[in-house]
Structure formats: structure tokens, C-alpha cells
Amino acid sequence: MVLANPSGTAAVPIPGSGSWSASDGAALYGLDRWGEPYFSVSPRGHVMVQPRGDRGGTLDLVELVKELQGRDLSLPLLIRFDDILEDRLERLHTAFERAIAKYGYAGGYQGVFPVKCNQQRHVVEQLVETGRRWHFGLEAGSKAELLIALSLLDDPDALLICNGYKDHRYIETAILARRLGRKPVVVIEQADEVERIIAASRELGAAPLIGIRAKLSTRSTGRWGSSVGDRAKFGLSIPDLLATVEALRQAGLLEDLRLLHFHIGSQINDIAVLKDALQEAGQIYGELTRLGAPMGYLDVGGGLGIDYDGSRTASAASTNYSLQNYANDVVATVRECCEPHGIPVPTLVSESGRAIASHFSVLVFDVLGAGALPGGVPQPAEQEPLVLRNLRDTHATIMAPGHRGEGGAGGAGGADSSENGQIPAHSIERLQEAWNDALKFKDDALAAFRLGYLSLPERARAEQLTWACCQAIANQLETLPAGTAIPDELLALASALAGTYYANLSVFRSAPDTWAIDQLFPVLPIHRLDEKPTRLGSFADLTCDSDGKLARFIDRGHSKPLLELHPLRQGEPYLIGLFLAGAYQEVMGNLHNLFGTTNAVHIRLADGGRYQVDHVVRGDTNAEVLQAMEHDPAQLLERLRLASENAIASGDLSISDSRRLMAHLKASLEQTTYLEG
């Protein structure tokens, strides 16, 4: 999509000076930190994708997008790199294999993927097939997910962890699946599930493998810190856990209790929290074996975090540990809990969905245009009101040599200039004074307009002059050396000048967590990184909702409300990528304003540095989202056809225009819900 408003936004000072290279762009957006080892930047400023990590093979993301558009795949476009998915799976298992060897752990590791993280068929199928050599399994949290897992998971050694609320049919299905050669483990997460499991086992004359989810006292941190502890939604307290063991013993099912499960929240950012939880869970596991349960598996749940901002800290958008640190601590801590007491170490299980799926997809969208503040100095009119003359004088004062530190005619200019051309401290004070004056005169203009003393064109010139003052001050502040003390009011000018970039996407469909829980994802242009950005801005999406925006961006352990961006160019697309959103975003998106799924494509590296398109998943059409809301597209067309006939009969619509209208309506029903030009 070519930009609709080539004027862009007002220029805003961006830190740094001198020459600019693609490496500067990578550093600015954190690509050199969070992108490792899958994303980098080329010397020409394009984002590059290494789907196999450091094992070789690179794709130019910009060129890939252009070629996919040539295949009639319009933006926004979700690109899934199946090689990254496989690489994440291999790195997870390699980390645990190394930890097991390092600590002489007598057990093994067997992971499962939580289907809730990304239920797309091609994704789950790929994970099952790739994970077969490790007997990698699945975790289901509902009946529908259980059906997916049962149909795809045909490895008799792969675990099928059954979580979530369970009715009688769910439990019976899991029991019967064991006779199909599957390995389901029904995890007791609510006390009332115990009797249903006992009743179903008696009725069928068979039992499932049974697990227990424990509520740990360990408190987590970050967004999901409140999801654990005594008030957690799922899990058994210690008294309930002991009562469950006794009930299973009385029913003759204690021999089927094989797994202890715990979960301390998604995106664990502090490794110390995990260590505490592992110590507590390790002791509970040991006690269960002493109570007579055979056990054999310890499921440490999900929570393996992603370093979204590249800061490698315990901030909400990062982690203070690596994948290998995580595996080492799990293995070492469980070993320390079991071996001193003569308890055989369990097979370790994790449900690491976010860590597996986040990296493998990139959402690319185009910018439709940019909103700009009224800039420039308007031409003076005859007999302008005093308030406009005051604003012009203020702007002239800001631009005078004395303020700019350039020297020149006049005593003030010579006194204020500095040897290196920078603004002297007392000139900064004058800039502050000038900005205060500009704001006062703007308020005066508004008051005069309200009272009828200022016309609408005069009010418009007053606003233009105010923003011209703002821009002039911002331009001068850009020349200041680092560390210069600047008043807060002047520091805020960059934000005041920031623009809105209109994005061809729906935040509610493609990145719902940015709206729902303030999740941060890396967002950046996928080209022009070799060009210094000179704008600050945020993104507004296509929905008619004020929350439909991207206005929080990563910033090394923190967040910032504005992103450094480039001015739009006439006739050239401006392509933006949203990264690390392969987990949860697709499955949690909604149909706000009836914007549906985007086009999606699965890419795999091929020989000779090329790629192959494995799967194309077309985005929802307008007809499909209408049907989802129980509207009949054929009926809608018929109603509009009848309205068209009535308009023809009354002479308000010609037959040719009616034909054109109906053609547009029919074509719209078959098109994607996003803008196509």
C-alpha cells in the first residue's frame, strides 16, 4: 500500500549525530539483542532472517515480502518460518541434554507443547513431526484441544498432558485413548475432579495415568505473579493434595499417580523465582513417593520466558537468564531434592509454549499514511490581530542568532554565541521563556476565538505559528551535546511533535496482548535501517477504536511511548515488522470491526539460498467474517439489489451506476478484510 499522505510528520530530533549505518539502526531498535540468532540487518538496511539460527542460511525479509506480494498475498502478511520452529525445539532439547550430562542426572527430559499457545494445524503438525525423535508431546486444556492432540499424537511414548476443567466425557475420552496406544495423563487441578476420575475408571474398568497439580507457596513476579499461590485458579492445596492421595489409595488408583505438576505463571522473568518453586515442588514430589505413589514425572509447567526487549534483565519484557541457565537450574535443583533422600529422579517435563513459538512468525504490515501537525510559518495577512503578531515575534526571537548560538549582528547575538556553535546555557533559558510565551499567546488566541474576536482562518494561523515555534526550538535542542541540562517542558517538545502512522492492521486481531495486558513486542521498519530516522511516532490501526494503537515500544528494560521512524516517501511503501508474537496472538485475536485473520504463509529454507512456500493460508474474506456473525452474504446482496432497483425506478441511480455498485459489493465480499489499494 502506497502512502496516502506523503507530507509525513514534523521533524523531531533523534539522538546521535554524524554518519549513520545499518548497524546503528540495529542498535536503535534492539535488533542486535533480541533478534539473536534469527534476525539481523544487512548493510543496505534490510532486516535479514536466519531461520536456522547460526547453522547457516539467510533470507532478505524485504525481498521475501515483495515476492510473496507477487504471489497475490497482500499485506498485512503473517510469515511463519518453520525452520525457526524446528530450531527452537532443538535448542530446548539440547539445553536439557547438556544439563543432564553436566549434573549426571539419572533421568531424562520430555517436553510438551501447550496447544493453547498456537492451535493452527500446520504449526501443531510441524511440532509433532519435528519432535518425534525426542518423543515430544502435547498439552491440552479443553475438549477441542484434546481432540487435536489425540488425532495428531500417534507416538506411544509421547506424553499427552490433560489440563483444564474436565467433565465426565473428557475423563472417559482420556481413559479410552490409553487403549489407542496414546499416553494421556489426566492432571487433577480441582478437588472435585477426583471423584469423577474414580467413577469413570470404575465404569470403564480402566484408569488413566494421573497427575496432580500443586499450588505452591512460591510467588512469581511480573504480569502473571497473581496467578499462583493460595488464590491460584488451578491446583490443589497441600491438605487437598493429601486428601486426593488417600482417595486414590482407597479406590485402588494410587498406582496410576505418576506426575506432579506446577505452574508459576507465564513469562518468568527472574530465575530466582523458578529456583524457589523447584525446591518446593521437589520436596512435594519426594513426599508423594514416600506416600506410596510410583510417580516418575515432574512437570515444571510453562513460564520459560522470552527476552522481548533484549535487555537481559528481570524486567517484565525480558529475562535475566538464558535457555541453558533455565535447563541447568531445573536439572540441578530437582537432583538435589531427590538423590540425597534415595528417591529416583523423575523424568522432567516442561510446557514451554512461548519459548518455542514466539520467534517463528513475523507480522509485516504497511503504513497507509501519517498524520502531521500544522507546520510551517503562514504568510502574514493584512491587519493581523495582536495575538498573531505576538506569535510571529516569538518565532522570530527563537530564530534569531542569539538563540541559535550562531553569532551575527546585534549585541545579544554576539554575547550569546559560543565557540563551538552550540547553544549556551542562558540561551536555553531564553528558549524556555519563548516557549512559555508561545503557549500563552496560543491560549489567548483560543479565548479570542471563543468570544468571536478571531476568525477560523486566524485561529488556524495561530496554531500553525505555535507549532512553528515548537519545531524551531526542537531543531535547536538537537544540536546540544549529550548531558546538557534541559528543562522538562522543552524535553517534552519531541513528544508533542510526534506523528501518527496509520497502519494496515487490526491490533485486536493480530496483537491483542498489546491492548489487553500491555505486552511489549519488538516493532520496527524492516528496511531503511541504514538511514537515520528523523521522526517520532506511534501507530494507529484500522479499527474505529481509540485503543486500536501501538503506542508502547521496547527500550532496554523499559518502554517508551514513541518509536523512531522515517518520513514517508511518495510512491514508496513503508514496511513495518512486528516480531516475537508467534505465541498466543493468533489464537486470541478477535473480530473487532470485523477485521479477520491476515494472509499467512509458511516458509522453509531451500538449497542454494532460496526458499520454498510450504503452505499458504488465506486470510478471512468479508463474506466469511459476516457469516461468523450470522449474516448471510447472499441475503445482504439481495437487499442491496432491491434498494438499487428502487433507486433506478425513482431516477436517483442509473443502471450503469447500479451495475458498478453491485460489482463492487460482490468483489468486496470475496476480498480480504484489510485494505488492498
N, C-alpha and C positions, 0 to 999 in steps of 0.2 A: 504494500500500500504506500503510495507516494504521499508525502506530507501535504496537508491542506492549508497550512499557514506557514509559509516559508520565512516569515519575519522572525519567528522564534521568540525567545525571552530576552530580557535585558541582560547586558553583560554583567557578570559577577566576578569578583576577584577570587581566584583559585590559588591556594598556597603553592609556593615554589616559583622559581624563576629560571631563566636560562633555557638551554635546549631541552627538548622533550623526546623520549624514546619509548618504544613499546614496553620496555622493562619498567619505566616509570608508570605506565598505565596499569601494568600487572600489580605493581606495589600499591597504587592508589586504591584499587578495588579489592585488594587482598587475594588476588588470583594466585599469587606465588605462595600463599599459605594454605588456604582452604582447598585450592584446586589440586594439590599434590595427591596422587601421581597422575591424575586423569585429565587435568586441564592446564593449559599453558597459553602463552601468547607468541605469535610469530613476529619476526622483525617488521613485517608490513602492518602489524596491529590487529591481526585476526586472532580470535580465540581458536586454539587447536585442541583436539580431543585425542587422548591416548587411551583407547578403550581397554587395552591390555596392560595398562599401567606402565611399569618400567621394563616390560618384556618386549617392547617394540611395536611399531605401527601407529601412524598418526593421520588424522583427518582434519582438514580445514573446515571448521564449523560453518563459516560464511559460504564457502563454495558448496558445501553439502546442502545448505538451505536453498541456495539458488537452483541446484539440480533437482531437488525434491519439488520445488515450485514448478519446475519444468515438467514434472510428472503429474501436474494438476493437483498438487497438495498445497492448498492455500494456508496462509497464516491466520491465526496462531497455530503453531505446529508443535506437537509433543514428540520429541525424538528420544526413543529408548535404545540405549546401547547394550545389547545383550552380552557383549564381551565384558562390559563393566560388571554386570550382574554376576557372571561366572567368576570374574576376578575377585569380587568381594567375598564370594562364597569360599573360594580357595584360600584367600588371606585369613579368613576366620578359622578355618580348619588348620591351616599351617601354624597359626599362632598358638592354638591349643596343643598341637603336636609338639611344638618346641617346648612349651611349658611343661608338658607331661614328661618329656625326656629330661629337661633341666632338673626337675624336682624328683625324678624317679618315682613318679606316680604310678601305682599299680593298676589303675582303672583307665577308662577311655573317655572320649568326648563324642557326643552325638547331638547335633543341633536340630532344631525345627524352625520352620518359618511360620510366623503368625499370619494366617490368610487375611485377617482384617487389615493388615498393613497395605496390601495391594492385591485385590481379588481378581485382577484382569487375567483371563485364561492363559494368554501367551506367557505372562510373567510366571504364574504358578507352574505351568507345564515346564518352562525352562529351568526353574529351580529344582523341580523334582528330577528331571533328566540329568542335569549337571551334578546334582547332589547324590546320585545313585552310588557312586564309588565310596561315599562316606556314610551310606545309609541315612542320608539326610531326610528328615520327616517334616510334618506339617502340624500346625496348631489350629484348632477350630474353636470358635466361640459362639456358634449358633448352629441351628439345624441345617441351614443352607450351606454354611461353610463346611459342616461335617459331610454333606453330600459331595461337595467339591473334592474334599480330601479323600474320601472313600473311593471315588471314581478314578483319581489320578495316582494315588499312592499304592502301587502294587508290589513294593518291596517288603517282604515279610519281616525284615529286620529294622525297617524304618519305623520310628515312633509316630503315633497319631495322638497328640495331646488334646483331650476334650475338655475345654474350659467353658466358662459362661454358665448361664442358667440352664437347667436340664429338667425336662418333664419326663414322664414315663416312656414316651416313644423315643426320645433322644437316647435314653439309657439303654432301652432294648435294642435300638439300632447299633449302638456301640458293642453290646454283648454279642449280637449275631455277626457283626463284622469280624469278630475274632475267629469265627468259624470260616470266614472267607480267606483266611491267611493274613489278615491285617493285624496290626499291633496297637489297638486303641488303649489309651489309659484315661479312664474317667476320673477326673480330678474333683474331689469333693471340695466345693467352695462355700457352700451354705449348709448349716447343720441339718436342715430338713431334707437334704438330698440323700442322707444316709439310709433312711427307711425306704426311699424309692429304689435305691440300688439293691438293697436286701430283698425287697418284694420282687423286683424284676428278675433277680438271679434265681429266686425260688421258682418263679413261674416258668422260666426257660430251662432250668436245670443246669445253668452255666453262669459264670461270672466274668466280668471284665477285669482287666488289670486296673487296680485302683490307686489313685494318688490322693494326697491331702495337701491343700494349700493352707499354709500357716500365716496368721497375722503376726508379723514381727513387731517388736517394740522399737526397732531402729527407725529413726526418722530420716526421710530423704530431704533433698533440697530442690530448689527451683520450682518450676510451674507445677510439677506433679508431687510436690512434697506432702500435700494433704491427702494423697490417695493411699497412704499406708498408715499403720498404727491401729489403735483401738477403734477408730471411726472409719476404717477402710471399708469399701463397698464389698469386697470379696475376702474370703479367708476365714479360718477358724481360730478363735482364741485358744489359749492353752487349755483351759477347762473343757471347751468343746472338743478340742483335739483328743484329749484323753477319753472323753465320753464316746467319741467316734471309734477309737481303737477298741474299747470294751464292747461296743455294739457289734462291730465286725467280728470280734472274737466269739461272741455269743451266737452269731449267725453262721459261724464256720467259714468266714471270708477273710480272716486276718492273713491267711497265706497269700491272698491276692493283693495285699497292700505292698506296693513296690516303689512308690515315688513320693518324695516330699517336694513341694513346690512353694516358692515365694516370689513376690514381685514388689519392688520398692520404687516403682514409678518409671515412666519413660524419660529418656534423655538424662541419665545420671551424669551430673557434671563434675562431681567430686569423688575421686576414687576412695577417699576415707569412708564415705557413707557405705560403699559396697563392702569394704573390709569388715565393718561392724556387722552388717547384715549377714555376711558369710559366716562369721564366728557364731552368731546366734543360731543360724539355720544349721550349721554343722553340729552344734550341741543337740538340737532337737532331733536331727537325723540319728545321732548316736543313741538317744533315749528311745526312739521308736524301735531300733533293732533290739535293745535290751528288753523292750516290752513284748518281743516275740514276732514282730513283723519282719519278713525276709528282706524287704527294701531292695536296693540295688541301683536306684536312680535319684539324683538330686538335681532338680530343675531350678536354676537360678533366675528364671524369668527373663524378661526383656530389660531394657534400660541402657544397653551399650550405646553410648552417646556418639554424636557427630559434631565435629568442630566446624560449625557453620560460619564463624567469623574469622577463623584462622588464628585466634589469639592464644590458643592452648592454655586457657585459664579455666577456673571454675565458674565462669560467668554462665548465664542462662543459655547463651547461644554457642557454648564451647564445651570443652572437656579438659581437665588437667591431667589426662592420661592418654596413652596410645592403646591401640588394639592389643599389642603384645603385653603392655602393663596389665590390662584387664585380664587376659588369659592367665598370666603369671599369678596374679592375686587370687583368682578363683581356685586354681590348682593348688597353690601353696597353702592357702587358708584351710581348704577342705581336708587336705592331707594332715595338717597339724591338728585338726579336730578329731580325726578318726584313728590314725595309726598309734598314737600313744595309749589309746584305750583298747587296742586289739580289734578294732572294728574294720572290716574290709571296706576299702574306699569305694564310693559309688561311681557309676558312670555319670559323668557330668552332662547336663542338658542345658541349653540356653535357647531363648526365644528372641533372637536378635533380628527383628524386622527392620527397624530404622537403619541400623548399621549396614545391612545387606542391600537395601533397596534405594536408599536416598540418592546415591551418586549416579544411578544408571540412566536417569532421564533428564532431559533439558527442555524447558518450555521456551520457545522462541516466538516473540510477538513483535509487531511493527508499531511504530508511532504514527498516528494519523495527523497530528499537528501539535502545536504548542501555543498556549495562551501567554500573551505578553502584557506587561503593564504599559500604560500610555507613556511612551518615552519621547525624547527629543524636545527641543525648545520651540514652541509655536511662534509663528510670526506675530508681532505686536499689531493690535488693531488701533484705530484712531480713538483717542479719548478713553483709554482703558481705565477702569476703576482703580482706586488707590491700592487695593489689596493685590491686584495683579502686578502693578508697578513695584510693590514691595517684594513680591516673589521674584521678579526679574532682577531687582537689585541684589537680592540674596544670592541668586545663582551667579551673577557677575562677580560678587565678592568671593564666592567659593573658587571661581575660575581665575581669580586674579593671581599674579605671580607670587605675591606674598603668602598666599595659602598653599600654592603648589611647590614652594621651595625652589623656584626657578630663578629667582632674582629678577632683574628687569628694572624698568623705570619706576620711580617713586621711592620715597624713603622707606615705606613699610616693606616693599618688595626686597630692597637690599638688606634690610635688617633681618628679615625672616629667612632668607635663603641660607642653605647650608653648603658646605664644601662638596659633599658627595651627592647633592641633588635630592636628598631625602627630606621629608617634612620635619621641621623642628618641632620640639615638644609644644612650644607656645602656639604653633600653627594648628596642632591637633586641638588645642583648646578653642581656637577660633572656628575650626570646623564644627566642633560640638555646639558652639554658640550659633553658628549659621544654621545648623540643622534644627535647633530649637526654634529659631526664627521661622524657618520654613514651615514647621508643623503648626506654629501659632497662626501664620498667615493662611494656611490651608483651612484651619478651623474657622478663621474669620470669614473666608470665602463661603464656607458651608452655611454659616449663620446668615450671611447676607443673602444667599440663595433662598434659604427657608423663609426669609422675610420679604422676598420678592424684589430685592435690590440688585440681584445678579441674575443674568440670563443663563440659560442652559449652555450655550457655547462659551460664555465667560467662565462658568464653573468648570467646564471641560479643560479650558486653558489653564486654570488654577491647578487642577490635578496634574496636568502634564508638566507644569513648571515645578511642582513639588517633587515629582519623581525624577525630573532632570537634576534637581539639587541632590537627591539621594544618589543617583548614578554618578554624579561628579565627585561626591565625597568618597564613594566606594572605589572609584578609579584611583583616587589619590592614596587611599589607605593601602591599596595593593602594592605600592612602591615601598612600604615600610619594611625595615629589616626585622627579622624574627626577634621576638622578645619585647618589642615596643609596647609600652602600656597604652591601651586604647580603651576609652570609656565604653561601658556595656551598651549604651544606646547606639554608638557607632558600630560596634561589633554586630549588632542585630540588623544592620542595613543589608548585609548579604542575604539574609533570610527574607527580608522584606522585598528584595528584588527577584527572588526566586520565581520560576515559572512552573506552569502545569503542563506536563507532556501527556497527551491523550493516547492511551494505549488500546490496541485492538485485542482486548481480552476481557474476561469477567473474573475478577478476584474471587468471587463466591464459587465459581466453577473450578478454577484452576489452582488457586492458592488460598483456600478457605481459612487455613490456620493463621494467615497474616491478619485476618479480620477477627477471628474468633478468640484466639489466645495470644495475639501479638507475637507470633513466631517470626523469627528473622530468617530470611533466605538470602544468599548472595544474588544480587541483581546488578547487571552491568551491560553496557553495549558490547556486542560480540565483534565489533570492528571499530576502526578509527582509534584504537588504543595507542597508536603511535602519534596521535595528535592530542595536544593538551586540551582538556575540556575547559570551556570558559563560561559555562552556565551552571547554576544550581537549580534543581527542580525535583518534583515528585511526580508520580503517575496517577492519573485518573482513568478508571476503566470505562467500559461501555454502558454499565448499568445506570439506571436512574436512582442512584442511592448515594448519599454523601459518604457512606462507609466504603464505597467501592473505590478504593485507592491503595496505592503502595506509598507509604509515607514514613517508613522506618527502615533504615538500612544499616548493614553491618559496619562496625568501626572499631576493630581490635578490642574486644572485650566490652564494648559499649554499643550504643546505637546512635544514629543521627537522623534528623528529620528530612534531610535533603541529600540528594545524590549529585555528584559532579557529572555533568552531561555536556554534550556538544551542541552547537547550533545546528538547526535543521537546514538542509540544502535542497534547493528547488530541484525536483525531479529525481532525488535520490532517497531510497528507503533508509530509515534509521532502525536498526535491528537490535532488540534487547533480549538478553537471555536471563531466565530465572533458573537457578541451579540448586541441586541437593534437595529437590522436592519430590523424589520418587516414592517416598513413603507417605501414606495416608491421604495426600492431596487429591488424587484421582477419585478415591472411593468416598471421600467426604464432601465432594463438591455438590452444589445444588443447582436448581434451575431458576435462580433469581433472574427476573425479566425474561425468562425462557431462553437464556443462553445455555446451550447444551455442551456436550463434550467437544473437544477440539479434534482435528485430524491428528492421528498418531501413526508413527512408523517405527518399525524395529530394524535397526541397522547392525550389521555384523562385518567385521574386517574380512577382506578377501586378499588373495595373493596379489603381489605387485603394488601394494599401497592403495589398492582400491577397496571398495565396499560392496556389499550386496544388501538389497532390501528384502528382508525375510518376510515381514508381514506389514500390510497397510490396514489400518483401522480407520475407516471414515468417520468423521465427526457427525453428531446428530444433525439432521436436517430440521427445517422449521416444521415440516409435517410431523416428524417424529416427536418433537417436544410438545406440539399441540395435542397429539394423541396421548402422550403421557399425562396430560391434564384433562383427558376425556373429551377433547374437542375433536369432531370429525372433520378432517380437511375437505372431504368431498362436499359435506353439508355447508361448510363455510363458503366454498366456491359457488355453490348453487345459490345461496342467499345473495352473494355479491353479483351474480349474473342477473338475478331478478331485479336487484336495485339498479343495475346498469340498463336493463330493458325499460324500466320506468323512467330513467333519466333520458333515454333516447326518445321515448314517447312524448316527454314534456319539452323536448328541444334543448335540454341542458347539456347533452352529451352526444357527440357524433358517433356514428357507427365505427369509424376508424379509430377514434379515441377509446371507444369501448373495447374494441379488439385489442388495442395496445394494453389497456388496463388489465384485462383478463390474462393476457400473455405474461405480464409482469407478475401477477398474483400466482399463476401456475408455476412460473420459474422460481419464485421465492420459496414456494413450498418444498422444492427439491434442493434448494441451496442450503449451505451451512448457516448456522445462526449468526455467524460473525460477518464483518464487513469484507467484501471482496472487490471493492473498487467500482 
